[in-house]
Amino acid sequence: MRIPLTPFLPLMALAIGLSVAALPARADSDTRSKMTVTGEGRVDSAPDMAVITLGVATEAQTAAAALSENSTRLAAVLDRLRASGIADRDLQTSGLNLGPQMEYAEGRAPRIIGYAASNNLTVRVRDLSALGGVLDTAVSDGANTFNGLTFGLSDPMPALDGARTAAVADARRKAQMIADAAGVRLGDVIDISESVNSGGPAPMFRDSKLAMAESVPVAGGEVSHSVNVSITWELNQ
């Protein structure tokens, strides 16, 4: 026997209507009054370490000879640095290159006239009073390019934490001043973001030849760690 479905349709429509009506209305946007303020904190500290990047560059008639001489000079530099108190964890080689040297002349094809090899050595110096001597030691044993010098802190976290605290205090001071002037009150913090910048004065000598007979004078100055924070507050009337 076939049962007619027509009487059930109004009941189904009513049930669907009740289900839709039971759903809560979704807010289209956050209507709270808000204010976003940026604060900056900075901590300047005397550095307690330096990082120098040296290079060994050699030339020879054959690729094997250029690489062999480069390896010999670099090994001598490493041995002297270790003997002067630099730990193995503070020595790192990088950027080994070996390639032909070409001669270009008008009217004839380019030809190879020799080979050049180069290698970089990064040295962390934890005793700044010995930095000039370290440079002298490296140069006297074969390092012939100086690619950079930077100063820093072996543990930058205390300086960064101090900069963060100062940045938040600066943002709150600005926000409170603005709120007082506008006749409103600061409510809860809605959002916080930060950006960190670290660095300081450091002499940089890129791709320069080294020829130093006496201890190299260096001055570390100060290194700066700064933090910017962006904080959003809810505003209350």
C-alpha positions, 0 to 999 in steps of 0.5 A: 500500500502506498502512503501519501507524503503530502501531509508530512511536508508542512511538518518538515518545513516547520522543523527546518524553520525551527532549526535555522531560528535556533542558530545564534546570530554571528557577529559580522565584525569586532565592534569594540573600541581599540587603540594600537600603540608602538613602543621601543626599548633599547639596551646598549652593552659593552661587547664581550666577544668579536667575530672576525672573518679572514681569508686565504687566497692562493694562485698556482699554475695547476689546480692541484698546486693552488689547492695544496698551497691554500690548504697548507697556509690555512692549516698553519693559520688554524694551528697558530690560532689553536696555540694562542688559545682559540678553541676548536668550537670557535673556528669554522672554515667556509666558502672554499673556491677553486677555479681557473684564471683566464686571459682574454686577448683581442683576436684570440680565444680565451686561455687558462693561465693558472688557477686560484683557490680561496677559503674563508675562516671565521674566528670567534674571539672571546677575550677582546684584549687578545683580538689584535694579537689574533689578527697578527697571528692569522696574518703572519701565518698565511691569511691574506684577506680580511672580510669582516669584523663584528662585536657582540655578546656571548649571551644576548638574552639579558639585554634583549629581555631588558629591551622588551621590558622597556618597550612594553613600558614605553608603549603603555606610557604612550597609550595611557597618555593618549587615553587620558587626553581622549577621556577614555580608559584602557581596558584589556590587552587584545594583541601584542607583537614584537620585532627585534633588532640587534647590532652595533658599531663595528669596523668592516673591511671588505675584500681588503689585503692585510699587511700588519706588522704590529698588534692591530688596535681595535675598539669594541664600543657598544652593541645595541639590542632594540625591541619594538612592540605593538600593543592593542588595547580595548578602550572603555568609556 
